[in-house]
Amino acid sequence: MSVGGDTVERANYARLVVRYWGTSLTNYRNPLYNFRMSALCTVPLALVLTTLGSTQQTVSFSTEDGGRVCADLYGQGTRAVVLAHGGRFNKESWREQARALASKGFRILAIDFRGFGCSTGPGQADFDNAPFENDVLAAVRYLKAHGAKTVSVVGGSFGGGAAGDASIKSAPGEIDRIVFLGAAPNLPAEKLKSRCLFIVARDDSNGSGLRLPGIRAQYDKAPQPKELIVLDGSAHAQFLFQTDQSTRVMQEILRFLSMP
């Protein structure tokens, strides 16, 4: 019986397959079994790697103004994305989108803003004036400190506004690109330092009326490169993922984040 490195490696691999598939090792020395296993072994390995790559971890880190951000981390890789929720959501609301992006090779950090979940920080009691952009910047810098070469942000509603303000206050190149879902920066859009994709439903509205005119005005001021996608319907920000537009929204986000 050979005890060479190739045989040992295949035996170890078969044990890995058994762990996830429950197959008996008694057939391992059977030539016919080995032939069949050679055709099958790539499937369980892919499943194992996918499972490991999408494992969720909970982390926390400090902001520059003394706050603390709690976040969920998914996936591996040097391309990273911060997911910034809207006012009716939290970091857990991104779970499906986070796993989808992680499966495409992105490292994902879904944050809770100060005043949500276990995140805290100055100004959290004053929602309209809280410096939420500091939470986004802290998330971006956490990812850069942990090996990310590029960091982008996807923000819904006020989370999109915070992402835009973070880009304006960031160092050049610090935030690679931003996806605004039903949102725009609160600060002057001409000062954005990131490539931008704006996605908004045509009839999305609040108590002040339709959101599209204000978003389009900020889009017009934003520097190139930029894109604006106007969808049918009235769903706001992350609520788009609860409509029949969900698949298209994810495709557009992935396309934009993957562009060279």
C-alpha positions as CSV (number, residue, x, y, z in Angstrom):
1,M,0.0,0.0,0.0
2,S,1.4,3.4,-1.0
3,V,1.9,5.9,1.8
4,G,3.1,8.7,-0.5
5,G,2.0,12.3,-0.1
6,D,-0.7,12.0,-2.9
7,T,-2.4,9.1,-1.2
8,V,-2.3,10.7,2.2
9,E,-3.7,14.0,0.8
10,R,-6.6,12.1,-0.9
11,A,-7.3,10.2,2.3
12,N,-7.5,13.4,4.3
13,Y,-9.8,14.9,1.6
14,A,-12.1,11.9,1.8
15,R,-12.3,12.4,5.6
16,L,-13.4,16.0,4.9
17,V,-16.0,14.7,2.5
18,V,-17.3,12.2,5.0
19,R,-17.6,14.8,7.7
20,Y,-20.1,16.7,5.6
21,W,-21.7,13.8,3.7
22,G,-21.7,10.9,6.2
23,T,-20.1,8.5,3.7
24,S,-18.3,5.5,5.1
25,L,-14.5,5.3,4.7
26,T,-14.6,1.5,4.4
27,N,-14.9,1.9,0.6
28,Y,-12.0,4.3,0.2
29,R,-9.6,1.6,-1.0
30,N,-12.1,0.3,-3.6
31,P,-10.9,1.5,-7.1
32,L,-14.4,1.9,-8.4
33,Y,-15.3,4.0,-5.4
34,N,-12.2,6.1,-5.8
35,F,-13.2,6.8,-9.5
36,R,-16.6,7.9,-8.4
37,M,-15.3,10.0,-5.6
38,S,-12.9,11.9,-8.0
39,A,-15.9,13.1,-9.9
40,L,-17.8,14.1,-6.8
41,C,-15.3,15.6,-4.5
42,T,-15.3,19.1,-5.9
43,V,-19.0,19.5,-4.9
44,P,-18.6,19.1,-1.2
45,L,-15.4,21.1,-1.1
46,A,-17.2,24.0,-2.8
47,L,-20.0,23.7,-0.3
48,V,-17.6,23.7,2.6
49,L,-15.7,26.8,1.3
50,T,-19.0,28.6,0.6
51,T,-20.1,27.9,4.2
52,L,-16.8,29.1,5.6
53,G,-16.8,32.2,3.4
54,S,-20.3,33.3,4.4
55,T,-19.8,32.8,8.2
56,Q,-21.1,35.8,10.1
57,Q,-19.0,37.3,13.0
58,T,-20.1,40.1,15.3
59,V,-17.5,42.8,15.9
60,S,-17.3,46.3,17.4
61,F,-14.9,49.2,17.0
62,S,-14.5,52.8,18.1
63,T,-15.4,56.0,16.2
64,E,-13.2,59.1,16.1
65,D,-15.6,61.0,18.4
66,G,-15.7,58.4,21.1
67,G,-18.6,56.3,19.9
68,R,-18.8,52.5,19.6
69,V,-20.2,50.7,16.5
70,C,-21.5,47.1,16.6
71,A,-21.4,45.3,13.3
72,D,-21.8,42.0,11.5
73,L,-18.9,40.8,9.4
74,Y,-19.4,38.4,6.4
75,G,-17.1,36.8,3.9
76,Q,-13.4,37.2,2.9
77,G,-11.5,39.2,0.4
78,T,-9.7,42.5,-0.2
79,R,-12.8,44.2,-1.7
80,A,-15.0,45.3,1.1
81,V,-18.5,46.9,1.4
82,V,-20.1,48.6,4.4
83,L,-23.9,48.2,4.6
84,A,-25.6,51.2,6.2
85,H,-29.2,50.7,7.2
86,G,-32.2,53.1,7.1
87,G,-34.2,54.4,10.0
88,R,-36.7,51.5,10.1
89,F,-33.9,48.9,9.9
90,N,-30.8,47.6,11.6
91,K,-27.7,45.6,10.7
92,E,-29.6,42.3,10.7
93,S,-31.9,43.6,8.0
94,W,-29.0,43.3,5.5
95,R,-28.4,39.6,6.1
96,E,-29.7,38.3,2.8
97,Q,-27.9,41.0,0.8
98,A,-24.7,40.6,2.8
99,R,-24.6,36.8,2.1
100,A,-25.3,37.4,-1.6
101,L,-22.4,39.9,-1.9
102,A,-20.1,37.7,0.2
103,S,-20.7,34.8,-2.1
104,K,-19.3,37.0,-4.9
105,G,-16.0,37.6,-3.1
106,F,-16.7,40.7,-1.2
107,R,-16.1,41.2,2.5
108,I,-19.2,42.8,4.1
109,L,-19.6,44.8,7.2
110,A,-23.2,45.6,8.2
111,I,-23.3,48.2,10.9
112,D,-25.7,49.5,13.5
113,F,-25.7,53.3,13.7
114,R,-25.3,55.0,17.1
115,G,-28.6,54.7,18.9
116,F,-29.4,51.4,17.2
117,G,-28.7,48.0,18.7
118,C,-25.6,48.1,20.9
119,S,-24.0,51.0,19.0
120,T,-23.5,54.3,20.9
121,G,-22.1,57.7,20.3
122,P,-22.4,61.4,20.9
123,G,-25.6,62.9,19.6
124,Q,-27.5,59.7,19.3
125,A,-30.5,61.1,21.1
126,D,-30.8,63.9,18.4
127,F,-31.6,61.8,15.3
128,D,-31.8,64.8,12.9
129,N,-28.4,66.1,13.8
130,A,-26.4,63.0,15.0
131,P,-23.0,62.7,13.2
132,F,-23.8,59.3,11.7
133,E,-21.1,59.8,9.1
134,N,-18.6,59.1,11.8
135,D,-20.0,55.6,12.2
136,V,-19.5,55.0,8.4
137,L,-16.0,56.3,8.5
138,A,-15.2,54.1,11.5
139,A,-16.5,51.1,9.6
140,V,-14.4,52.0,6.5
141,R,-11.3,52.4,8.5
142,Y,-11.9,49.2,10.4
143,L,-12.0,47.3,7.1
144,K,-8.9,49.0,5.8
145,A,-7.1,48.2,9.0
146,H,-8.0,44.5,8.6
147,G,-6.7,44.1,5.1
148,A,-9.3,45.6,2.7
149,K,-7.7,47.3,-0.3
150,T,-10.9,49.0,-1.4
151,V,-14.0,49.9,0.6
152,S,-17.4,50.9,-0.8
153,V,-20.7,51.7,1.0
154,V,-24.3,50.8,0.3
155,G,-26.6,53.0,2.2
156,G,-30.4,53.1,2.5
157,S,-32.4,56.2,3.4
158,F,-30.6,58.1,6.1
159,G,-27.8,55.6,6.0
160,G,-27.2,56.6,2.4
161,G,-27.1,60.3,3.5
162,A,-24.5,59.3,6.1
163,A,-22.5,57.4,3.5
164,G,-22.4,60.5,1.2
165,D,-21.4,62.8,4.1
166,A,-18.7,60.3,5.0
167,S,-17.4,60.4,1.5
168,I,-17.3,64.2,1.6
169,K,-15.4,64.2,4.9
170,S,-13.1,61.3,4.0
171,A,-9.6,61.4,2.6
172,P,-9.4,61.1,-1.2
173,G,-9.6,57.4,-2.2
174,E,-10.8,56.3,1.3
175,I,-14.3,55.3,0.1
176,D,-14.1,53.8,-3.4
177,R,-17.8,54.0,-4.4
178,I,-21.3,54.5,-2.9
179,V,-24.7,53.1,-3.7
180,F,-27.5,55.5,-2.6
181,L,-30.8,53.7,-2.1
182,G,-33.6,56.3,-2.0
183,A,-31.0,58.8,-0.6
184,A,-28.5,61.5,-1.4
185,P,-25.8,63.2,0.7
186,N,-27.0,65.9,3.2
187,L,-23.9,68.0,2.4
188,P,-23.2,69.5,-1.0
189,A,-23.0,66.7,-3.5
190,E,-20.3,68.4,-5.6
191,K,-17.9,67.6,-2.8
192,L,-18.4,63.8,-3.1
193,K,-15.1,62.0,-3.4
194,S,-16.5,58.6,-4.5
195,R,-18.0,57.1,-7.6
196,C,-21.8,57.0,-7.1
197,L,-24.8,55.0,-8.1
198,F,-28.2,56.5,-7.1
199,I,-31.2,54.1,-7.1
200,V,-34.7,55.5,-6.4
201,A,-38.3,54.5,-7.1
202,R,-40.1,57.1,-9.2
203,D,-43.0,57.5,-6.7
204,D,-41.0,57.2,-3.5
205,S,-42.3,59.9,-1.2
206,N,-42.4,61.3,2.3
207,G,-44.5,63.9,4.1
208,S,-42.8,66.6,2.0
209,G,-43.6,65.0,-1.3
210,L,-41.7,62.9,-3.9
211,R,-38.0,62.2,-3.1
212,L,-36.9,62.0,-6.7
213,P,-36.6,65.7,-7.4
214,G,-34.3,66.3,-4.5
215,I,-32.2,63.2,-5.2
216,R,-31.9,64.2,-8.9
217,A,-30.8,67.6,-7.9
218,Q,-28.0,66.2,-5.8
219,Y,-27.1,63.7,-8.5
220,D,-26.8,66.5,-11.0
221,K,-24.3,68.2,-8.7
222,A,-22.2,65.1,-8.0
223,P,-18.9,64.7,-9.9
224,Q,-18.4,62.0,-12.5
225,P,-18.4,59.0,-12.7
226,K,-22.0,58.6,-11.5
227,E,-25.2,56.8,-12.4
228,L,-28.9,57.3,-11.7
229,I,-31.4,54.5,-12.0
230,V,-35.1,55.3,-11.5
231,L,-37.3,52.3,-10.9
232,D,-41.1,52.0,-11.2
233,G,-43.0,51.9,-8.0
234,S,-43.0,53.7,-4.6
235,A,-40.8,51.5,-2.4
236,H,-38.3,53.4,-0.3
237,A,-34.7,52.4,0.1
238,Q,-34.3,48.9,1.6
239,F,-38.0,48.3,1.1
240,L,-37.0,47.8,-2.6
241,F,-35.8,44.4,-1.5
242,Q,-39.3,43.4,-0.5
243,T,-40.7,44.1,-4.0
244,D,-40.4,42.4,-7.5
245,Q,-37.6,44.9,-8.2
246,S,-35.4,43.1,-5.6
247,T,-33.5,41.0,-8.1
248,R,-32.7,43.9,-10.4
249,V,-31.6,46.1,-7.5
250,M,-29.1,43.4,-6.4
251,Q,-27.9,43.0,-9.9
252,E,-27.3,46.7,-10.3
253,I,-25.5,46.9,-7.0
254,L,-23.2,43.9,-7.9
255,R,-22.5,45.3,-11.4
256,F,-21.6,48.7,-10.0
257,L,-19.4,47.3,-7.2
258,S,-17.6,44.9,-9.6
259,M,-16.8,47.5,-12.3
260,P,-13.1,48.2,-12.8
